[in-house]
Amino acid sequence: MSHQSSRTDAHPLHLPLRPTVPHRAPPRPTAPIPTPRASPYASPRSPPRLPPPNPTPYASPRAPPRLPSHRSPPPARSGRAYLWTSEVFPEARRDADVDFSTELFVLCHGLLQLTQLLYSSYFKSTITTIERRYGLTSYSSGTISSLHEVSNTVLIVFVSYLGNRVHRPRFIGLGSLLMSVSALILALPHFLSQPYQYDTVLHAERRDLCVPRFNSSSASEACGKDDAKRLVDSSSLWLLMATAQLLFGIGSVPIQPFGISYIDDFAGAGNSPLYIAILFAVSVFGPAIGYLLGSVMLKVYVDIDRVSQGRQELTPTDPRWVGAWWLGLLVASAGLALASIPYFFFPRSMPRQSGLDDDIMADDSKRADGSMLAFLKKFPRLFVRLLLSPLFLLLVLAQCCFSSVVAALATFLTKFLERQYATSPSFGNLLIGAVNLPSMAVGMLLGGVIMKRAGLSLRVIPRFSVAMLLISVLLCVPLFFMGCSTQTVAGVYPRPAASGPVSTCYSDCSCTSSTFNPVCGSNGVEYVSPCHAGCSNYTKDPSNSYRVQAYTNCSCIGGGSARQGSCGNGCTHFLYPVMFLISLAALVASLAHNPIYMMVLRTVPQEEKSFAIGVQFLLMRVLAWLPAPALFGMTIDSTCIWSRQVCGKKLGCGYYDNNLLRNRYLGLQVGYKMMGITLLAIVGWKVQRTREYNLQKCPEGPL
């Protein structure tokens, strides 16, 4: 090794040495003495080399070593050459590793969030099918769909405390595995329950033809057999799905907070916004793919693993059809399990990218100190102080109103299209995934572009948002008139008099209140079952002996016939215009999403920004995402006019009053939007008293 170097730490003046001839290195001293540092680039077996002539006498002792002219670095990241570079050039290794690892983490996290949103949206796309399969009410299904927000809300406080105290990538991986397990538990009711049983005339034990009462069994005997099993399946479904949703909420807690903070900590102030934008750009496709996956899976019969395709009686357009809702959950579970694997190989902390302010990271590490008890004592004071900020509270409440509308559309739009416009659940999911959700994404993107190009100020954002949301409300007004009444159903709609002739035409038949097998008579009237139409015979389809072609000798139709399936309400021509208006209204309303979000961030002090984001999502979960699906489910249930009665209990709704359903479902959405517009108008009035400033000129900090 050379005894002299271009930099030395032996003397603070760092005087230059001027050797004239090369010489051998002296023998190794027996005692440690301060000696000049050897060159890190010299090979142990290479001859000693002279230091460069006339080194700068005032060079900093901490200056990085310069590359000798006799040696050039090999290309980075090229097998053994990259390992050589990482040993000889530690700073080059640091920059290369940061770029590679951060980009890989962004890719992995984008795929994880995409799969997580795919799972959540797929479950919402199948919620009406699960209703039909297990006889749930809309209130029950809405509660189940939002139950994961309970565990998520409870644990989000502790996640905000943990921060960088834990191994964040491993926690994200464990959360992904927990969500994978929750998807498997959510599919368990299919494997644990009995095969799907529907009312049909082809099964000897469930013949729905008109049979004289003296030849029929009593209703109590029927209640004690198959119908009792349905109630048991419905009860077990509640327990399993509630457990699965709570586990999903626990698993989703660390995904976004830990992922975004991990990227922001090690990507650098310049690259962090780009990486986070890429992250959300990738994950925005999750809901659309989830609904499209639901469209595909609901075309498959629910018991495809138990019944062969050729022996199926039902078709996807039949009101009794139930699709394979569980199949997509297995796909989502596998995707979440695969997405969790890379996180167990990421380090707890990566080398910081050049340009990142070390003082900021040092402050964050100091802020991470402290006990959980001290954090919990400080949390209520900070929470109350933030709620006492009028602008912050009004903006968050406005966001809760708009999020409630999104929750209503995500959970029950498929049901609305199915009941109002006689579309199948599969086709309804296809329209939502291909038209409605992409329009919302385009609206959010355009809103961000408008805010950046126009440089919206604090005073302009409320006006812009109010204008966009008012246009969205006006676009929803025609929807109240684009619908049809419920088709004529004998004994159901319109409600006949107690002594009407319809109620006596099948009085001699042994029709049960639990039967639901709709048929359309040749007179254009729909009947709940062939028994309620007074039909005593049927003919099979010549091309498929497992399907009924027609029901004959129907006393309620004057001896006429009836075909399988619903008559429909004649509103299918409104389907595409309605989807266009709903998607256009969603696009216009989404233009205000990013401006309102940025306004929330700019109405709180810089040091409280992270805490404000946590409180914002906490309030949105508690006030919007958790109660809104149940509230809209109750609203839909209030329009039900006929339900199946099983052992004295209601087991699913068969018919709704379409006019009431349309007016109440859309009216509640418009009411939420008007409340949000009112809150934003109050915000606009209050900011008139404050000085105007441009959002682009505000200091940007890590979000």
KOLTORDO-653195 format. One record per residue (C-alpha): residue in three letters; x, y, z. Coordinates in steps of 0.5 Angstrom, whole numbers, padded with zeros to 4 digits, always signed. Layout:
<atoms>
AlaXYZ ...
</atoms>
This chain:
<atoms>
Met+0000+0000+0000 Ser+0002+0007-0001 His+0005+0011+0005 Gln+0002+0017+0002 Ser-0004+0020-0001 Ser-0008+0026-0004 Arg-0011+0027+0003 Thr-0009+0026+0010 Asp-0012+0027+0017 Ala-0005+0027+0020 His-0005+0035+0021 Pro-0010+0040+0021 Leu-0006+0044+0016 His-0006+0039+0011 Leu+0001+0041+0009 Pro+0003+0038+0002 Leu+0009+0033+0001 Arg+0013+0033-0004 Pro+0017+0026-0005 Thr+0022+0026-0011 Val+0023+0019-0012 Pro+0019+0013-0011 His+0021+0009-0005 Arg+0018+0002-0001 Ala+0013+0002+0004 Pro+0016+0002+0011 Pro+0016-0004+0016 Arg+0009-0004+0019 Pro+0010-0001+0026 Thr+0009-0004+0032 Ala+0005+0001+0036 Pro-0001+0005+0032 Ile+0001+0012+0030 Pro-0002+0017+0026 Thr-0001+0016+0019 Pro-0003+0018+0013 Arg-0009+0015+0010 Ala-0008+0010+0004 Ser-0011+0011-0003 Pro-0017+0007-0003 Tyr-0016+0005-0010 Ala-0010+0002-0010 Ser-0009-0006-0011 Pro-0006-0009-0005 Arg-0001-0013-0010 Ser+0000-0007-0015 Pro+0007-0003-0014 Pro+0007+0004-0010 Arg+0005+0010-0014 Leu+0007+0017-0012 Pro+0001+0022-0010 Pro-0001+0027-0015 Pro+0004+0033-0015 Asn+0002+0040-0012 Pro-0004+0038-0008 Thr-0008+0043-0006 Pro-0006+0045+0001 Tyr-0013+0047+0003 Ala-0017+0041+0001 Ser-0022+0039+0006 Pro-0020+0033+0010 Arg-0027+0031+0008 Ala-0027+0031+0001 Pro-0029+0025-0003 Pro-0023+0021-0006 Arg-0022+0023-0013 Leu-0021+0017-0018 Pro-0014+0016-0020 Ser-0012+0017-0028 His-0010+0010-0028 Arg-0016+0007-0027 Ser-0023+0008-0029 Pro-0030+0005-0026 Pro-0033-0001-0030 Pro-0040+0000-0032 Ala-0045+0000-0026 Arg-0050-0006-0025 Ser-0046-0011-0029 Gly-0045-0017-0025 Arg-0039-0018-0021 Ala-0037-0011-0024 Tyr-0042-0008-0020 Leu-0040-0011-0014 Trp-0033-0009-0015 Thr-0036-0002-0016 Ser-0040-0002-0010 Glu-0034-0004-0006 Val-0029+0002-0009 Phe-0034+0007-0010 Pro-0039+0007-0004 Glu-0042+0013-0006 Ala-0044+0011-0013 Arg-0047+0004-0010 Arg-0051+0009-0005 Asp-0054+0013-0011 Ala-0055+0007-0016 Asp-0058+0003-0010 Val-0063+0008-0008 Asp-0066+0009-0015 Phe-0066+0002-0017 Ser-0070+0000-0010 Thr-0074+0006-0010 Glu-0077+0005-0017 Leu-0078-0003-0015 Phe-0082-0001-0009 Val-0086+0004-0013 Leu-0088-0002-0018 Cys-0089-0007-0012 His-0093-0002-0008 Gly-0097+0000-0014 Leu-0099-0007-0016 Leu-0101-0008-0009 Gln-0106-0003-0008 Leu-0108-0005-0015 Thr-0110-0012-0012 Gln-0113-0009-0006 Leu-0118-0004-0010 Leu-0119-0010-0014 Tyr-0121-0014-0009 Ser-0125-0009-0005 Ser-0129-0007-0012 Tyr-0130-0014-0014 Phe-0134-0015-0007 Lys-0138-0009-0008 Ser-0140-0011-0015 Thr-0142-0018-0013 Ile-0146-0016-0007 Thr-0153-0016-0010 Thr-0151-0023-0012 Ile-0150-0025-0005 Glu-0156-0022-0003 Arg-0160-0026-0008 Arg-0156-0033-0006 Tyr-0157-0032+0002 Gly-0163-0028+0002 Leu-0160-0022+0005 Thr-0163-0015+0005 Ser-0160-0009+0002 Tyr-0159-0006+0009 Ser-0155-0012+0011 Ser-0151-0013+0005 Gly-0149-0005+0006 Thr-0147-0006+0013 Ile-0142-0012+0011 Ser-0139-0009+0005 Ser-0137-0003+0010 Leu-0135-0007+0016 His-0128-0007+0014 Glu-0128+0001+0016 Val-0129-0001+0023 Ser-0122-0004+0024 Asn-0119+0000+0020 Thr-0121+0006+0024 Val-0119+0004+0030 Leu-0112+0002+0028 Ile-0111+0008+0024 Val-0109+0012+0030 Phe-0104+0007+0033 Val-0101+0006+0025 Ser-0100+0014+0026 Tyr-0096+0013+0032 Leu-0091+0007+0030 Gly-0089+0011+0024 Asn-0082+0009+0022 Arg-0081+0005+0029 Val-0082-0001+0025 His-0080-0005+0019 Arg-0085-0002+0015 Pro-0084-0006+0009 Arg-0085-0013+0013 Phe-0091-0010+0016 Ile-0094-0008+0009 Gly-0093-0015+0007 Leu-0096-0018+0013 Gly-0102-0014+0012 Ser-0103-0016+0005 Leu-0102-0023+0007 Leu-0108-0022+0012 Met-0112-0019+0006 Ser-0111-0025+0002 Val-0113-0030+0008 Ser-0120-0025+0009 Ala-0121-0026+0002 Leu-0121-0034+0003 Ile-0125-0033+0009 Leu-0130-0029+0005 Ala-0131-0035+0000 Leu-0132-0040+0005 Pro-0140-0039+0005 His-0140-0042-0002 Phe-0136-0049+0000 Leu-0139-0049+0007 Ser-0147-0048+0005 Gln-0151-0053+0001 Pro-0152-0052-0006 Tyr-0156-0047-0009 Gln-0163-0049-0009 Tyr-0168-0045-0013 Asp-0176-0046-0014 Thr-0177-0050-0020 Val-0182-0055-0023 Leu-0177-0060-0025 His-0175-0062-0018 Ala-0180-0067-0015 Glu-0179-0064-0008 Arg-0180-0056-0010 Arg-0185-0057-0015 Asp-0189-0050-0016 Leu-0195-0052-0020 Cys-0202-0051-0018 Val-0203-0057-0014 Pro-0210-0058-0010 Arg-0209-0057-0002 Phe-0212-0063+0000 Asn-0206-0067-0004 Ser-0201-0062-0001 Ser-0196-0062+0005 Ser-0197-0057+0010 Ala-0193-0051+0010 Ser-0190-0052+0017 Glu-0187-0059+0014 Ala-0184-0055+0009 Cys-0181-0050+0014 Gly-0178-0055+0018 Lys-0174-0058+0012 Asp-0170-0054+0006 Asp-0173-0047+0009 Ala-0170-0048+0015 Lys-0163-0049+0012 Arg-0163-0043+0008 Leu-0164-0039+0015 Val-0158-0043+0018 Asp-0154-0041+0012 Ser-0156-0034+0012 Ser-0154-0034+0020 Ser-0147-0037+0018 Leu-0146-0032+0013 Trp-0146-0026+0017 Leu-0141-0029+0022 Leu-0136-0031+0017 Met-0137-0025+0012 Ala-0136-0020+0018 Thr-0130-0024+0021 Ala-0127-0023+0014 Gln-0129-0016+0013 Leu-0126-0014+0020 Leu-0119-0018+0018 Phe-0119-0014+0011 Gly-0120-0008+0015 Ile-0114-0010+0019 Gly-0109-0012+0014 Ser-0111-0005+0010 Val-0109-0001+0015 Pro-0101-0001+0014 Ile-0102-0001+0006 Gln-0102+0006+0004 Pro-0099+0010+0010 Phe-0093+0006+0011 Gly-0092+0005+0003 Ile-0093+0013+0002 Ser-0088+0015+0008 Tyr-0083+0010+0006 Ile-0083+0012-0001 Asp-0083+0020+0001 Asp-0077+0018+0006 Phe-0072+0015+0001 Ala-0074+0018-0005 Gly-0072+0025-0004 Ala-0076+0031-0005 Gly-0075+0032-0012 Asn-0077+0025-0014 Ser-0082+0023-0009 Pro-0088+0027-0012 Leu-0087+0023-0019 Tyr-0086+0017-0015 Ile-0093+0018-0011 Ala-0096+0020-0018 Ile-0094+0014-0021 Leu-0097+0010-0015 Phe-0104+0012-0016 Ala-0104+0012-0023 Val-0103+0005-0023 Ser-0107+0003-0017 Val-0113+0007-0020 Phe-0114+0002-0025 Gly-0116-0003-0019 Pro-0123-0001-0019 Ala-0125-0002-0026 Ile-0121-0009-0027 Gly-0125-0011-0020 Tyr-0132-0009-0024 Leu-0130-0012-0030 Leu-0128-0019-0027 Gly-0134-0019-0023 Ser-0138-0018-0030 Val-0134-0024-0032 Met-0135-0028-0026 Leu-0142-0027-0025 Lys-0144-0030-0032 Val-0141-0037-0029 Tyr-0146-0041-0025 Val-0145-0041-0018 Asp-0145-0048-0017 Ile-0140-0049-0023 Asp-0136-0054-0018 Arg-0142-0058-0017 Val-0146-0058-0023 Ser-0144-0059-0030 Gln-0145-0054-0035 Gly-0150-0058-0039 Arg-0155-0059-0034 Gln-0156-0052-0032 Glu-0163-0050-0032 Leu-0162-0042-0031 Thr-0159-0037-0036 Pro-0156-0031-0034 Thr-0162-0027-0035 Asp-0167-0031-0031 Pro-0169-0027-0024 Arg-0167-0033-0020 Trp-0160-0033-0023 Val-0154-0033-0018 Gly-0147-0032-0021 Ala-0140-0035-0019 Trp-0139-0029-0014 Trp-0134-0033-0010 Leu-0129-0035-0016 Gly-0126-0028-0016 Leu-0125-0028-0009 Leu-0120-0034-0010 Val-0117-0030-0016 Ala-0116-0024-0011 Ser-0113-0028-0005 Ala-0108-0031-0010 Gly-0106-0024-0013 Leu-0105-0021-0006 Ala-0101-0027-0003 Leu-0096-0026-0009 Ala-0096-0018-0008 Ser-0094-0019-0001 Ile-0088-0023-0003 Pro-0083-0018-0005 Tyr-0084-0014+0001 Phe-0081-0019+0006 Phe-0074-0017+0002 Phe-0074-0010+0002 Pro-0070-0007+0008 Arg-0072-0003+0014 Ser-0069+0003+0011 Met-0065+0005+0004 Pro-0060+0009+0003 Arg-0062+0016+0003 Gln-0062+0019-0004 Ser-0058+0025-0006 Gly-0061+0032-0005 Leu-0065+0029+0001 Asp-0065+0034+0007 Asp-0062+0030+0013 Asp-0064+0035+0018 Ile-0071+0034+0016 Met-0070+0026+0017 Ala-0066+0028+0023 Asp-0072+0031+0026 Asp-0077+0026+0024 Ser-0073+0021+0028 Lys-0073+0025+0034 Arg-0080+0026+0033 Ala-0081+0018+0033 Asp-0078+0018+0040 Gly-0083+0018+0046 Ser-0088+0013+0049 Met-0095+0010+0046 Leu-0098+0013+0053 Ala-0095+0020+0051 Phe-0098+0020+0044 Leu-0105+0018+0046 Lys-0105+0023+0051 Lys-0103+0028+0046 Phe-0108+0026+0041 Pro-0114+0028+0044 Arg-0111+0035+0044 Leu-0109+0035+0037 Phe-0115+0032+0035 Val-0120+0038+0038 Arg-0115+0043+0036 Leu-0115+0041+0029 Leu-0123+0040+0029 Leu-0124+0048+0032 Ser-0121+0050+0025 Pro-0127+0052+0021 Leu-0124+0052+0014 Phe-0121+0045+0016 Leu-0128+0042+0019 Leu-0132+0045+0013 Leu-0128+0042+0008 Val-0127+0035+0011 Leu-0135+0035+0012 Ala-0136+0037+0005 Gln-0131+0031+0003 Cys-0135+0027+0007 Cys-0142+0029+0003 Phe-0139+0027-0003 Ser-0135+0021-0001 Ser-0142+0018+0001 Val-0145+0019-0006 Val-0139+0015-0008 Ala-0140+0010-0003 Ala-0148+0009-0006 Leu-0146+0009-0013 Ala-0140+0003-0012 Thr-0145-0001-0007 Phe-0152-0001-0010 Leu-0151+0002-0017 Thr-0151-0005-0020 Lys-0158-0006-0016 Phe-0161+0000-0019 Leu-0159-0001-0026 Glu-0162-0009-0025 Arg-0168-0006-0022 Gln-0170+0000-0026 Tyr-0167-0002-0033 Ala-0168-0010-0033 Thr-0160-0011-0034 Ser-0157-0017-0032 Pro-0151-0016-0026 Ser-0146-0018-0031 Phe-0148-0013-0036 Gly-0149-0008-0030 Asn-0142-0009-0028 Leu-0139-0009-0035 Leu-0142-0002-0036 Ile-0139+0001-0029 Gly-0132-0002-0030 Ala-0132+0001-0037 Val-0135+0007-0037 Asn-0137+0010-0030 Leu-0130+0009-0026 Pro-0126+0011-0032 Ser-0130+0018-0033 Met-0129+0019-0025 Ala-0121+0018-0026 Val-0121+0022-0032 Gly-0125+0028-0028 Met-0120+0027-0022 Leu-0114+0028-0027 Leu-0117+0034-0031 Gly-0118+0037-0024 Gly-0111+0037-0023 Val-0109+0039-0029 Ile-0114+0045-0029 Met-0111+0047-0022 Lys-0104+0047-0024 Arg-0105+0051-0031 Ala-0110+0056-0028 Gly-0106+0057-0021 Leu-0113+0057-0017 Ser-0112+0061-0011 Leu-0116+0059-0004 Arg-0121+0064-0006 Val-0122+0061-0013 Ile-0122+0054-0011 Pro-0129+0054-0007 Arg-0132+0058-0013 Phe-0130+0053-0018 Ser-0132+0047-0014 Val-0139+0050-0013 Ala-0140+0051-0020 Met-0138+0044-0022 Leu-0142+0041-0017 Leu-0148+0045-0019 Ile-0147+0042-0026 Ser-0147+0035-0023 Val-0153+0036-0020 Leu-0157+0039-0026 Leu-0154+0033-0030 Cys-0158+0028-0025 Val-0164+0032-0025 Pro-0166+0028-0032 Leu-0165+0022-0029 Phe-0171+0022-0024 Phe-0176+0022-0030 Met-0172+0017-0034 Gly-0175+0011-0031 Cys-0181+0006-0032 Ser-0186+0004-0026 Thr-0186-0003-0024 Gln-0189-0008-0029 Thr-0196-0011-0027 Val-0195-0017-0022 Ala-0201-0020-0020 Gly-0203-0019-0013 Val-0196-0015-0012 Tyr-0196-0009-0016 Pro-0201-0005-0017 Arg-0204-0007-0010 Pro-0211-0010-0011 Ala-0217-0010-0007 Ala-0217-0015-0001 Ser-0223-0018-0005 Gly-0220-0017-0012 Pro-0221-0023-0017 Val-0213-0024-0017 Ser-0213-0026-0010 Thr-0218-0032-0012 Cys-0216-0035-0018 Tyr-0211-0039-0015 Ser-0214-0040-0008 Asp-0215-0047-0009 Cys-0207-0048-0010 Ser-0202-0050-0005 Cys-0198-0044-0006 Thr-0193-0042-0001 Ser-0190-0035+0001 Ser-0183-0037+0000 Thr-0184-0039-0007 Phe-0180-0034-0012 Asn-0180-0037-0019 Pro-0183-0031-0024 Val-0187-0033-0030 Cys-0190-0028-0035 Gly-0197-0030-0038 Ser-0199-0029-0045 Asn-0204-0023-0042 Gly-0197-0019-0041 Val-0198-0020-0033 Glu-0193-0023-0029 Tyr-0194-0028-0023 Val-0189-0030-0017 Ser-0189-0037-0019 Pro-0193-0042-0024 Cys-0197-0044-0018 His-0199-0036-0017 Ala-0201-0036-0024 Gly-0206-0043-0023 Cys-0201-0047-0028 Ser-0202-0054-0027 Asn-0198-0057-0033 Tyr-0191-0055-0037 Thr-0187-0057-0043 Lys-0180-0058-0043 Asp-0175-0055-0048 Pro-0174-0060-0054 Ser-0166-0057-0055 Asn-0165-0058-0047 Ser-0169-0062-0043 Tyr-0167-0059-0037 Arg-0170-0053-0038 Val-0178-0051-0039 Gln-0181-0048-0045 Ala-0188-0046-0043 Tyr-0193-0047-0037 Thr-0200-0049-0039 Asn-0207-0050-0037 Cys-0206-0043-0033 Ser-0213-0042-0029 Cys-0211-0034-0028 Ile-0210-0033-0035 Gly-0216-0036-0037 Gly-0213-0043-0039 Gly-0207-0040-0043 Ser-0200-0041-0042 Ala-0194-0037-0039 Arg-0187-0037-0041 Gln-0181-0037-0036 Gly-0178-0031-0033 Ser-0180-0024-0032 Cys-0184-0020-0037 Gly-0180-0013-0036 Asn-0182-0006-0035 Gly-0180-0004-0042 Cys-0174+0001-0040 Thr-0168-0002-0043 His-0168+0003-0048 Phe-0166+0008-0042 Leu-0160+0004-0040 Tyr-0155+0007-0045 Pro-0157+0015-0044 Val-0158+0014-0036 Met-0150+0011-0036 Phe-0148+0017-0040 Leu-0151+0022-0036 Ile-0149+0018-0029 Ser-0142+0018-0032 Leu-0142+0025-0034 Ala-0144+0028-0028 Ala-0139+0024-0024 Leu-0133+0027-0029 Val-0136+0034-0028 Ala-0136+0033-0020 Ser-0129+0029-0020 Leu-0126+0036-0023 Ala-0127+0039-0016 His-0123+0033-0012 Asn-0116+0035-0013 Pro-0117+0042-0011 Ile-0121+0041-0005 Tyr-0116+0036-0003 Met-0110+0041-0004 Met-0114+0046+0000 Val-0115+0042+0006 Leu-0107+0041+0006 Arg-0106+0049+0005 Thr-0111+0051+0011 Val-0107+0047+0016 Pro-0100+0049+0019 Gln-0094+0046+0016 Glu-0092+0042+0022 Glu-0099+0039+0023 Lys-0100+0037+0015 Ser-0099+0029+0017 Phe-0103+0029+0023 Ala-0109+0033+0019 Ile-0109+0028+0013 Gly-0110+0022+0018 Val-0116+0026+0022 Gln-0119+0027+0015 Phe-0119+0020+0013 Leu-0121+0018+0020 Leu-0127+0023+0019 Met-0129+0020+0012 Arg-0129+0013+0014 Val-0133+0015+0021 Leu-0138+0019+0017 Ala-0138+0017+0010 Trp-0135+0010+0008 Leu-0138+0007+0014 Pro-0145+0009+0015 Ala-0147+0011+0008 Pro-0148+0004+0005 Ala-0152+0002+0011 Leu-0156+0008+0010 Phe-0157+0007+0002 Gly-0159+0000+0004 Met-0164+0002+0009 Thr-0167+0007+0003 Ile-0167+0001-0002 Asp-0171-0003+0003 Ser-0176+0002+0004 Thr-0178+0001-0003 Cys-0179-0006-0003 Ile-0187-0009-0004 Trp-0186-0016-0004 Ser-0181-0021+0000 Arg-0180-0028+0001 Gln-0183-0031+0007 Val-0179-0037+0010 Cys-0181-0039+0017 Gly-0184-0033+0019 Lys-0178-0029+0017 Lys-0177-0024+0011 Leu-0171-0027+0006 Gly-0169-0022+0001 Cys-0174-0018-0003 Gly-0177-0020-0010 Tyr-0180-0014-0012 Tyr-0179-0006-0011 Asp-0183+0000-0013 Asn-0179+0003-0018 Asn-0181+0010-0018 Leu-0180+0010-0010 Leu-0173+0007-0011 Arg-0171+0011-0017 Asn-0173+0018-0013 Arg-0171+0016-0006 Tyr-0164+0013-0009 Leu-0162+0019-0013 Gly-0166+0024-0008 Leu-0161+0022-0003 Gln-0155+0023-0007 Val-0157+0030-0009 Gly-0159+0031-0002 Tyr-0152+0029+0000 Lys-0149+0034-0006 Met-0153+0040-0004 Met-0150+0039+0003 Gly-0143+0039+0001 Ile-0145+0045-0004 Thr-0147+0049+0002 Leu-0141+0047+0006 Leu-0137+0049+0000 Ala-0141+0056+0000 Ile-0140+0057+0007 Val-0132+0056+0006 Gly-0132+0061+0000 Trp-0135+0066+0004 Lys-0130+0065+0010 Val-0124+0066+0006 Gln-0126+0072+0003 Arg-0124+0075+0010 Thr-0117+0072+0009 Arg-0112+0075+0004 Glu-0111+0071-0002 Tyr-0105+0067-0004 Asn-0103+0062-0010 Leu-0103+0055-0008 Gln-0097+0054-0013 Lys-0093+0059-0008 Cys-0094+0056-0002 Pro-0088+0052+0001 Glu-0089+0044-0001 Gly-0087+0039+0004 Pro-0088+0032+0005 Leu-0095+0030+0005 
</atoms>
